[in-house]
């Protein structure tokens, strides 16, 4: 027996009760298979992507005639994060239902001259919404070309930026990691399994980490993420996010490759540094070996790289690592501008151009280099934004103190005469992060996030170059 989801968001619970974990959300217009009635008012259902959980009866529309009628109709999918279906073709009309991105409606006729389109709902009611709020409903990949398909997946994922975390969620009312991955693929005509489990999605297979492309999925222990890609596009997105955090967007960006760092240190003949403690760490998965002794010493490029990557033996881990990195960069700047190293600057500049990614022009770089040469490097300072560690859903985060953030930004970075105020920054505070954790209903949180284990790649989709396409 089948039924239709007749609620904007139908919670799929792990038990026939609202006092348990939210496993998934079924969206408006979806047809589900009803497996059994378990308790009064609850049914165990199976979604089209084979996910099984318990749905409340008041979210379901039964009747074989209803299901067959609905399945026979052409569909449009809601693209907006929130979409009202109104009783008439005017914004003043009564909202019959408020839908979320991914919900399905059936168009009754073509849009009118003002862009209003009449649509049918699963229960037979009809209403109006703006045709621009709807898009084609794809049950197969929206694009045959690989690049276009990847771009569609990434753009869909980016549409959820700013959405708060909800365990089991997959709408702009709240989303979790696998819900984000699921919806990014679904809106592009591809279907994944709901949870962060690569093996249960038949269209995925593992690829090497180094082969990752935009749209691939990164699998962690108990987590999954959509890879948005690097390059200039990735840096521009990062610059915008930094702007939301600081209250103003930085003028430019410079991304330095690890090889550029090693080569620069070696070109300068090494760097003199006081290693704060013995460092021993081995990770075969990353081909990473760190073995340094405490004390003042000359570090070559490879040893300097070991120093800046080490964190496992520090009590404060990433915080202490950042402090050591800042100290090393200050020392490297002093050596770079010393009289004996000035003849080596041309090869260093060449490495910079070969191994970095930046939107700064040559004129920008010359200007900044001239300013740096006139700086008193003894007064060079580095800032670390202050916060505290918080665990949400088994994952460690470092939310920031809003007051300290504003203090640091206005003291050291604000280029304007007017101070940056709290209403101009977007920051998750420790209090907000703890509130997220307190509102979660999951009783067994997933393990803490680790380094990405694998990508997977989409397969069985016709592509012009590579027959395997996507990472899960």
N, C-alpha and C positions, 0 to 999 in steps of 0.2 A: 504494500500500500504506500502511496506517495501523499505528501502534503506540501503546501506552499508556505513560505515564510511571509506572514502578513503583518509584521511589526518592523519598524525602521531598523532595529537591532534586536535580534533574538539571541539571548545568552544561552550558550551550550555549556551546561555545568557537568562537572565530573561525577556528580551523584544527583539523584532526583530531589534536589533541595537547593534553595538559594543560599543556604548557609554552608557553602563549600567552595571549592576552587572553580573559577571561571576557566574553562578549557579553551573555548573558541567563541566566535560570534558568527551567526548566520545572518546574511543581509537580505533586505526586502526583495521579494520576487524570486528568491532561490527555491528550487524544488528539492525536497529531501525525501529519503526513503524512511518510512516509519517501521521500526523493527519490533517494538513492543510497547504496550502501556505498562509502566512499572508501578507507579503509585498514582492515586487520583490526581489529575492535573499535570502529569509528567509522562513524556514519551521518550524512549531511546530512539535516536534517529541517526541516519548515516548521510553525510553530505556527498555531493558529486565527487569530491576529492578523497573519499573513503574515510573521513574522520567521523568517529562515533562518540556521541555524548548525549546528555539529557536535555530536552527542550521543554519549556513550560507550554501547556496546551493553549494558553491564551495568545501565544505568538504564532500558532499554526492555523492554516485554513485547510479543512478536510473536504473530501468529496471528489470522486473520480472525474466528474464532469468539470469541476473547477480546475483541476490539474490539467486535464487534456485541453480545455479551452485556452488556458494560459500558455501551455507549452506550444500551442499552434500559432500563437501571435508573434509578429516581429517584435524585437526588443530594442530599447535604447538604454544605455547605462548612464547613471549620474556621474558627472565629472567634477562638479563642485564639491567642496568639503561639506556644505550644508545646502539643501535644495528644498524649498517649499513647493508642494503641489496644492494649488489654490482652487477655490470653488468657482472662480471665474477668471477671465483674462485681464486682470488688473491687480496691482499690488495692494489695493484696499480690500480685496476679497478674503474670505475666511480660509485659513490653511487647513486642508483636509488631512495632510500628513507631512511631516518634515523628514526628509530622507538624507542619507549620507552618501559619500562617494562610493561607488560600486553597486548601489541599489539599481534594480531593474524596473522599467515601466514599458508600456506598450503604446506606441504612437497611434492615434486614431485618424489623424489627417495631417496634412502639411502645415507648417507654421503660417500664421497670418502676417500681414504687412508690418506689424509691430513686434514680431518675433515670438509671439505666444503660440505654444503648441498644445493641442488637446491630447491627453494621455489617459490610458486605462490602467487601473490598478488590479492586483490579483483577485480582489473580492468583487470585481465588476464595476466599482465606482469609477467615475471619470472626473478629471480635473485638468488644471492648466499650469504650465510652468514655462520658463523661457527656453526656447530651443537651444540657446547657447550654453545652457547648463548641462545639456545631454550630449552624448557621443555615440559612435557606433559600438555595438556590443560584439566583441570578437570572441569566437570559440576556437580560433586557430591563430597562429602568430600574425600580428597586425602588419608586419613587414616581412618580405622575403629576404631583403638585404640585411646582412648581419649588422653592419654599422647602424643602420636605422633602427633595428630592433633593440640593440643595446642602448642606444640613445633614448628610446621610448621608455625602457625599464628604468634607467637612471632618472629621467625627468619625473616619472611617476613616483619614485622614491623621494625625490627632493620636494615633492608637493606636501610631504608630511613634516617638513621642518617646522619646529616649534610646537608640535603635538606632544602633549604630556604622556607619560608612560602609564599604560593600563595592562596588567597581566591578562593575557588572552584576548586583548583588544585588537581591532584592525580597521578602525575608522579614525576620523579626526577628533572624535570625542575621547580618544585614548587608544594607543597602539603599543604593541610589544614588538620584539625583534623579528620573530617569525611571522607575525601579522603584517609587518612592513614588507618583508620579503614576499609574502604571499600576494599582497595587493599590488605590489610593483609588477609582478609577473602577470597576475590575473588581468589587470587593466591593459596589458599588452597582448592578451590572447593566449597566455601560457598558464598552466595549472600546476602548482606545487602541492605537496602534502603540507598540512598546517603547521606542524612543529619543526623545530630546528634539527631535523634528522635527514641527512642527505640520502640515506639508503631507501627511504620510503617514497622518494620522488623519482619515478622512473625516467624522467627526462634529464636527470643529472648524472654526471660521473666526475670522478676526481681528476684534477689536473695539477701540474706542478705550480707552486706558489708564484714562481717567476713568470708564468704565462698569463697571469691574471689580466683581464681587460675590463673596461667599464661594463657594468651589468652582471659580472660574475658575483657569486656569493662567497663570502668568507665564513667558514665554519669554525667556531670556537667550542669549547666544552660547554654544552648547554645553550649556546647562543649562535646567532647567524646575523650577518650584515650584508647589505648590498654595497658592492665596490663601485664608487662613483667615478673612479679613474683619477689619474694624476695629471701631469702636464700643466699647461697654462690654464685650462678650464678648471682643474682642481684647485689651483692656487687662487684663481679669481673667486671661487666659492669660499675658500678659506678666508680670504681677505674680507669678504662681506660678513662672515661669521665673527671674525675678530672685531670688525666695526660695530656689530651689535653688542659685543661684550664691552668695548672701550667707550662707546658713545660717539665715535667718529671712525671713519674708514681710513686705514693707513694709505699713504701715497703710493707705495709700491711693495714688491716682495722680491726676495732672493731665496731660492732653494738650492742648498749646497749638497752635492752628491758626496757620499762617503769617500769615494776614491779621490775627490778633489781635496778633502781634508787630509788624507794620508799623503798625497803628493805634495801639498803645500808644506806640511811639516818637514818632509824629507828635503824639499828644495831649500828650506831655511837651515838645513843641517841639524834638524831636531829641535826640541824645546826643553829648556831647563825647568824642572818642576819637582815640587815636594809631594810625592805620593802619600796620601794620608794614612794608609794602612796596607797590610798585605792583602792582595787580591787574587783569589783563586776561584775560577768558575769554568765549568765545561758544559756545553750544550751541543751534542752531535747533530741535533735536528737543524740547528742554524749554522753548523760548522764554526761555532764560536768557542774560542779558547782564550781565557784571560788568566795570565800568570804574571803578576807584578809584585815586587817587594816594596815595603814602606821605605820612605826616605827621599832625600834630594838626589836627582839623577837626570841624565839626558835621556829623553824618550824619542825614538824614531817614529815615523808615521804610523806603523802598525801598533806600537806600544801606546802611542797617544790615543789611537782608536780604542784599544782595550780599556784605557782609563775612562774615556767618556761614555763607554757602554756599560761599565760595571755599576751594579746597584744592589745585588742580592745580599751583600754583607753589611750594608748600612742599616742602622736602626730605623731611619726614616726613608729608606729606599729612594724613590724618585726625587724627593725634596733634597736629600743630601747629594744625589747624583747631579742635580741641576747646579747646586753650589759649586761642586768640583768642576763642572763644565765651564761655569762662568770664570772661575779662577784661571783655568787653562787658557781660555780665550783672551783674557787680559794679558797674560804672560806672552801669548803668541803675538798679540798686537805690539807689545813692547819690542819683541825681538824682530818683528817684521820691519819696523820703522827705525831700527838701530842703524848707525852709520855703516857698519860692516855688512849689513844685509841689503842695503839700498840697491847694489848692483843685481841682486837676485829678484828684484820686484817685477821685472819684465816677464820672466818665466812664470812667476806667480800669477800675474795678470792673465797670461795666456791660459793657464789652468782654469782660472776663474771663468773665462769665456767658454772653454771647452766643456766644463763639468758642472755648470750652474744653470739654473732656470730663473729668469728675472724679466720683469716688465720695465726695468729701468733702462733709460737710453745711455749711450756712451757719454753724452754730456752730463747726465745725472751722476754717473759713476766717477767721472773726472772731478766734478764739484765735491762729491763726498770724500774722495781720496785727498783732495787738497785740504779740506776741513780737518780730516783725521790727522794729517801731517802736522797741523798747527795745534793739535790738542795736547793738553797736559795729561798724558796717559796715567799719571799717578792719581788723578781725580776721576778716572773712568769708573763708573759704577754700573752694576747690573741689578735689576729688580726682579723679585719673584712675588707674584700675587699670592696673598695669604688666604688660607682656607683651612679645612680639616678633612680628614678621611671619613667617608660615610659609605656604608654598604647598603645597596638597594637591590633586592632580588638576587642576592648572592654575588653581586658584582661590586667591585670597589670603585668609588668615585672620589673626586677632590673638589667639592663645591667651595665657592669663594665667599669671603666676607664682603658684603656689598660696601660697607663703609670704608674698609681698608682698600678695596679696589678703587673707589673714587679718590681716596687720599693719594694713592700711588699715581693714578692717571693724571690728576691735576697738578701734582708736584713735579712729575718727571716727563710726561708725554703730551699733555694737552697743548696743541699748537695755537689755540685760540685764547682770546682775552677773557671770554666768558667761561666760568667753570662748568665742567660736565656734572650734571645732576643725576640723581637716581632714576628719574623718569626717562632718561635717555639711554640707559644701559639695560641689557638683557642678561641677567645673571641668576643662576640657580644657587641659592644660599644653602648652608648646612641645614637650616630649619626647614626649608622647602623640600630638601632631599629626604630628610627624616619623615616628613609628612607623607611623601610618596610611599615610603616603606611601610608606614603605619596603615595606609589605606589598602595595601595589597591583601588579598585573601588566600594567597598561595601558602600552604602549610609546609611544603617541602621545596624551598628555593633551589634553583640550579646552582652548580658549582661556580666558583669565582672565575672571572674572565682570565684567559691566558693568551699567549701569543697565537695568532691564527694557525690552525693545524693544516688546513687544506682549502683549496678552491675546488669547485667542481664546474663542469662545463656542460652547457645544454647540448643534447644530441637529438638525432632524428628530426632535424629541421633542415630543409634544403637551403644551403648557403653557397655563395659563389666561390669562396676560397677554402674554408675549413669546414668539414662536415659536422664537427662537434662544436656546439656554441656556448653553453652557458654554465656559470659556476653557481653553485647553490648555496 
